[in-house]
């Protein structure tokens, strides 16, 4: 593992250049450009507000439903967008993988990094919403970077595993939208975690995104620190997924050129 990380560090310039390239390609010949990073979560927020607040009348922890849902959609969009572009990254760049040597993990990492740029753009809208809804800035905001790191660890772990698996089984790209949609509904994106029955809470929190998103909401909207037990569990599961995913990726790497 240390050897792999050293090799990746030696190619850090390539990682930076490939990330910049991914960002540029994403919005090339696009009329709205980077505005698409904001349009997607805002559009979903509007739909969720109409259906789950005005019609279904789901609770929102005492917060206005638009900012309640956007606080979860922002990190969730980071995850879904990252996986959408990272998982096919090896197959989409087959000419590089088959002809040039470099650490292959650069491709999914760069895809995640490019999606993180979209996340930062969308975060500006969330900051404006906090001002509009008079959300108090609390000391709990200091844990947001910790939550972000835990989420990125999870995203990279899933991206390594699934992008390598996609080389062997191209069905992964068809399964991904279904899995992502189901995953969202078992994560407290449209509803608060308080709606989950207590007897199922322990099993429910094995989903690392549940603890992470609940932590974001507590820190950003409620002025509370995360439930440290839940966040610790989410972090532990995320680290395990990263280690497993990266190990599998490097073991499968030798066969990429032949299969692609």
C-alpha positions as CSV (number, residue, x, y, z in Angstrom):
1,X,0.0,0.0,0.0
2,X,2.8,2.4,0.9
3,X,4.5,1.6,-2.4
4,X,1.3,2.4,-4.3
5,X,0.9,5.7,-2.5
6,X,4.5,6.8,-3.2
7,X,3.9,6.0,-6.9
8,X,0.8,8.1,-6.9
9,X,2.6,11.0,-5.2
10,X,5.3,10.9,-7.8
11,X,2.6,11.4,-10.4
12,X,0.8,14.2,-8.6
13,X,1.3,16.7,-11.4
14,X,-0.5,14.3,-13.8
15,X,-3.3,14.0,-11.3
16,X,-3.7,17.8,-11.1
17,X,-3.5,18.2,-14.9
18,X,-6.1,15.5,-15.5
19,X,-8.4,17.0,-12.9
20,X,-8.2,20.4,-14.7
21,X,-8.8,18.6,-18.0
22,X,-11.9,16.9,-16.6
23,X,-13.3,20.2,-15.4
24,X,-12.8,21.8,-18.7
25,X,-14.2,18.9,-20.8
26,X,-17.3,18.8,-18.6
27,X,-18.4,22.3,-19.6
28,X,-16.9,22.5,-23.0
29,X,-19.5,23.7,-25.6
30,X,-22.0,24.1,-22.8
31,X,-24.2,27.2,-22.9
32,X,-24.7,27.4,-19.2
33,X,-21.3,26.1,-18.2
34,X,-20.7,25.7,-14.5
35,X,-24.3,26.8,-13.8
36,X,-25.2,23.1,-14.3
37,X,-23.5,22.4,-11.0
38,X,-26.2,24.5,-9.3
39,X,-29.2,23.7,-11.5
40,X,-29.3,20.0,-10.6
41,X,-29.5,20.2,-6.8
42,X,-31.8,23.3,-6.9
43,X,-34.2,21.6,-9.4
44,X,-34.4,18.5,-7.2
45,X,-34.8,20.7,-4.1
46,X,-37.8,22.4,-5.7
47,X,-39.4,19.1,-6.6
48,X,-38.8,17.6,-3.2
49,X,-40.3,20.7,-1.5
50,X,-43.4,20.5,-3.6
51,X,-43.9,16.8,-3.1
52,X,-42.6,16.0,0.4
53,X,-43.3,19.3,2.1
54,X,-46.5,20.7,0.6
55,X,-48.1,17.4,-0.3
56,X,-46.7,14.6,1.9
57,X,-45.8,17.1,4.7
58,X,-42.8,15.3,6.0
59,X,-41.2,16.8,9.1
60,X,-37.9,18.8,8.6
61,X,-36.5,19.2,12.1
62,X,-38.2,22.6,12.5
63,X,-36.3,24.1,9.5
64,X,-37.7,25.4,6.2
65,X,-37.9,22.4,3.9
66,X,-36.0,24.0,1.0
67,X,-32.8,24.5,3.1
68,X,-33.5,21.2,5.0
69,X,-33.5,19.2,1.7
70,X,-30.7,21.2,0.1
71,X,-28.3,20.6,3.0
72,X,-28.6,16.9,2.2
73,X,-28.8,17.2,-1.6
74,X,-25.5,19.1,-1.7
75,X,-23.4,16.2,-0.3
76,X,-25.6,13.6,-2.0
77,X,-25.1,15.2,-5.4
78,X,-21.3,15.2,-4.8
79,X,-21.5,11.4,-4.2
80,X,-23.8,10.6,-7.2
81,X,-22.0,12.8,-9.6
82,X,-18.6,11.6,-8.6
83,X,-19.6,7.9,-9.0
84,X,-21.3,8.6,-12.3
85,X,-18.1,10.0,-13.9
86,X,-15.5,8.0,-11.9
87,X,-16.9,4.5,-12.5
88,X,-16.6,4.5,-16.3
89,X,-13.3,6.6,-16.2
90,X,-11.1,3.6,-17.1
91,X,-13.2,2.4,-20.0
92,X,-13.7,5.9,-21.3
93,X,-9.9,6.5,-21.5
94,X,-9.0,3.1,-22.9
95,X,-6.3,4.6,-25.3
96,X,-4.4,5.9,-22.3
97,X,-4.8,2.7,-20.2
98,X,-3.6,0.4,-23.0
99,X,-0.7,2.5,-24.3
100,X,0.8,4.6,-21.5
101,X,2.0,3.8,-18.0
102,X,0.8,5.8,-15.0
103,X,-1.0,4.9,-11.8
104,X,-4.5,4.0,-13.1
105,X,-6.2,5.2,-10.0
106,X,-5.5,8.8,-11.2
107,X,-8.5,8.5,-13.5
108,X,-11.2,7.9,-10.9
109,X,-9.5,10.2,-8.4
110,X,-9.4,13.0,-11.0
111,X,-13.1,12.4,-11.7
112,X,-14.0,12.8,-8.1
113,X,-11.8,15.9,-7.8
114,X,-13.6,17.5,-10.7
115,X,-17.0,16.7,-9.1
116,X,-15.7,18.4,-6.0
117,X,-15.3,21.6,-7.9
118,X,-19.0,21.4,-8.7
119,X,-19.7,20.8,-5.1
120,X,-17.9,24.0,-4.1
121,X,-19.9,26.0,-6.7
122,X,-23.2,24.6,-5.3
123,X,-22.0,25.4,-1.7
124,X,-22.1,29.1,-2.6
125,X,-25.8,28.7,-3.2
126,X,-26.2,27.0,0.2
127,X,-24.4,29.8,1.9
128,X,-26.8,32.3,0.3
129,X,-29.7,30.2,1.5
130,X,-28.4,30.2,5.1
131,X,-28.3,34.0,4.9
132,X,-31.8,34.2,3.4
133,X,-33.3,31.8,6.1
134,X,-31.4,33.5,8.9
135,X,-29.5,30.4,9.9
136,X,-27.3,31.1,12.9
137,X,-23.6,30.5,12.4
138,X,-22.6,28.1,15.2
139,X,-19.3,26.7,16.5
140,X,-20.4,23.3,15.2
141,X,-19.4,24.4,11.7
142,X,-15.8,23.4,12.5
143,X,-16.7,19.7,12.1
144,X,-17.9,20.2,8.4
145,X,-14.3,19.5,7.0
146,X,-14.3,16.3,9.1
147,X,-17.6,15.3,7.6
148,X,-16.3,16.2,4.1
149,X,-13.2,14.1,4.5
150,X,-15.2,11.1,5.7
151,X,-17.5,11.4,2.7
152,X,-14.6,11.7,0.2
153,X,-13.0,8.6,1.7
154,X,-16.3,6.8,1.1
155,X,-16.7,8.1,-2.4
156,X,-13.1,7.1,-3.4
157,X,-13.5,3.6,-1.9
158,X,-16.7,3.0,-3.9
159,X,-15.2,4.6,-7.0
160,X,-12.0,2.4,-6.9
161,X,-14.0,-0.8,-6.5
162,X,-16.8,-0.1,-9.0
163,X,-14.5,1.4,-11.7
164,X,-12.3,-1.7,-11.6
165,X,-15.3,-4.0,-11.6
166,X,-16.7,-2.0,-14.6
167,X,-13.7,-3.1,-16.7
168,X,-14.7,-6.8,-16.2
169,X,-18.5,-6.3,-16.2
170,X,-19.9,-3.4,-18.2
171,X,-23.3,-4.0,-16.7
172,X,-22.1,-1.8,-13.8
173,X,-22.9,1.4,-15.7
174,X,-26.5,0.2,-16.0
175,X,-26.8,-0.9,-12.4
176,X,-25.3,2.4,-11.0
177,X,-28.4,4.7,-11.5
178,X,-30.7,2.1,-9.8
179,X,-28.3,1.5,-6.9
180,X,-27.8,5.3,-6.4
181,X,-31.5,5.9,-6.4
182,X,-32.2,3.1,-3.8
183,X,-29.3,4.3,-1.7
184,X,-30.7,7.8,-1.6
185,X,-34.1,6.6,-0.2
186,X,-32.3,4.6,2.6
187,X,-30.4,7.8,3.5
188,X,-32.0,10.8,5.3
189,X,-32.1,13.1,2.3
190,X,-35.8,13.8,2.0
191,X,-36.7,13.0,5.7
192,X,-35.0,13.5,9.1
193,X,-33.2,10.6,10.8
194,X,-35.7,11.0,13.6
195,X,-38.3,9.3,11.4
196,X,-36.4,6.0,11.5
197,X,-37.8,3.8,14.2
198,X,-35.4,3.4,17.1
199,X,-35.4,-0.4,16.9
200,X,-34.0,-0.2,13.3
201,X,-31.7,2.8,13.9
202,X,-28.5,0.7,14.5
203,X,-29.0,-1.3,11.3
204,X,-29.9,1.9,9.4
205,X,-26.7,3.6,10.5
206,X,-24.5,1.0,8.9
207,X,-25.2,3.1,5.8
208,X,-22.2,5.5,6.2
209,X,-24.0,8.3,4.2
210,X,-26.8,8.3,6.9
211,X,-24.4,9.4,9.7
212,X,-22.5,11.8,7.4
213,X,-25.7,13.6,6.1
214,X,-27.2,13.7,9.6
215,X,-23.9,15.3,10.7
216,X,-24.1,17.9,8.0
217,X,-27.6,18.9,9.0
218,X,-26.8,19.1,12.7
219,X,-23.7,21.1,12.1
220,X,-25.0,23.5,9.5
221,X,-28.7,24.0,10.4
222,X,-29.2,23.0,14.0
223,X,-26.0,24.3,15.5
224,X,-25.3,20.9,17.0
225,X,-22.3,18.6,16.9
226,X,-22.8,15.3,15.1
227,X,-23.7,12.1,17.0
228,X,-20.2,11.1,17.5
229,X,-21.0,7.4,17.7
230,X,-22.9,7.5,14.4
231,X,-20.1,9.6,12.8
232,X,-17.4,7.2,14.1
233,X,-19.3,4.3,12.6
234,X,-19.7,6.0,9.3
235,X,-16.0,6.9,9.2
236,X,-15.0,3.4,10.1
237,X,-17.2,1.9,7.4
238,X,-15.9,4.4,4.9
239,X,-12.2,3.7,5.7
240,X,-12.9,-0.1,5.4
241,X,-14.6,0.5,2.0
242,X,-11.6,2.6,0.8
243,X,-9.0,0.0,1.9
244,X,-11.0,-2.8,0.3
245,X,-11.7,-0.8,-2.9
246,X,-8.1,0.4,-3.4
247,X,-6.7,-3.1,-2.7
248,X,-9.1,-4.6,-5.3
249,X,-8.3,-1.9,-7.8
250,X,-4.5,-2.5,-7.6
251,X,-4.9,-6.3,-7.8
252,X,-7.1,-6.0,-10.9
253,X,-4.9,-3.2,-12.5
254,X,-2.6,-5.7,-14.3
255,X,-5.6,-7.0,-16.4
256,X,-7.1,-3.6,-17.4
257,X,-5.1,-3.3,-20.6
258,X,-6.1,-6.7,-21.9
259,X,-9.8,-6.4,-21.0
260,X,-10.4,-2.8,-22.2
